[in-house]
């Protein structure tokens, strides 16, 4: 089953980079558990690593638009 993992990220809520990283680590653990059960997870929180250190990064609403493109493909 294709599963989009919806989880808090944190920038909109004012979380620091460290708090965002902690949220991503939780998502990674969930993704690993799903993989072991034979599912295909999409962990959008991993975009943290695309965003981090990128001066020209889009704002968070643009990242949400990118993520929303994948929702219809998940079960």
N, C-alpha and C positions, 0 to 999 in steps of 0.2 A: 504494500500500500504506500502511495506517495503521501507524505505528511509534511505540512508546513508547520514548523514549530513557532508558535506565537508566544513571545515572552517579552517582559519589560527590557528595554534597552537602557534608557536613562537620561539622554541628553535633554529631552523636552522637560523632564522632571528636575533638571539641574544637577544631575549626578556628575561626579568627577570622572576622569579617565579611569581611575582605579575602580570605581564603582561599576562603570560600564564593563570593564574587563571581568569583574566578578560575575556579572550577569551573563556575559558570554561564556564563561567557564561552566556555569550551570546548564546552559543550552547545549554545550558540547557533551556534557555527561548524558543528558536526555537523548541527544542524537546517537550517541554510542549505544545506548540501551535499545533504541529503536532499530538500529542496524543489526544488532545481535538477534533481534526478533524477526529479521527478514524484511523489514520495511525500508523505504527510501526517503529519509528525512531531508528537508530543506531547512537549514538553520540560517535564517536571514541575519541574525545577530552577528554572524561572521563578517558582515560588511564593516564591522568595526575596524578590521585590519586593512580594508580598502580605504576607509575614511581617515584613519589615524596618520597624522603627519602630512596630510595632503592639503596644501595651502588653498587650492582651488576646489576643495570638496563642496558638493552641493549642500544646501541646508537640509535639515531633517525631513521637511515635508517632501522634498524631491526624492530622498531615499525611500520614504514610505511609498511614493508612486512606483518606484522601481520594484519594491517588494510586492506590491499589490498585483503586478503583472503575473506573478507566479501562482497566486491563490486559485485561479480557475483550473489549473493543471493538477491540483492536489485533491486527494479524496477525503 
